[in-house]
Amino acid sequence: MPNKQLAAALKEKQHELATRINAIEADFHKGRSQDFAEQATETENDDVLDEIHHEAKIELKLVNEALIRLEKGIYGNCSNCDEPINPKRLTALPYTTTCIDCAN
């Protein structure tokens, strides 16, 4: 994938994740029901949203780091062995930092 397309795809993913994070944070700040049964359901939902929020923040950090590597011209090289990462692996995980051999 050419660098311009890759940067566009990463920026799209960056926007998607930021939007998701903002929506979850907005949900955390809204009021809760007065009904006890409803509060129990909301608490369960909050636990799930908290995990989704955490995972989205981690993924956003990885996407941001991939964009930095792209700008520096070091994108696509393994951070451990410095060999090129297989393009199929980069297509599946565009923010990966290791080749398949080093990942194992």
Secondary structure, 3 states (H helix, E strand, C coil): CCHHHHHHHHHHHHHHHHHHHHHHHHHHHCCCCCCHHHHHHHHHHHHHHHHHHHHHHHHHHHHHHHHHHHHHCCCCECCCCCCECCHHHHHHCCCCCCCHHHHC
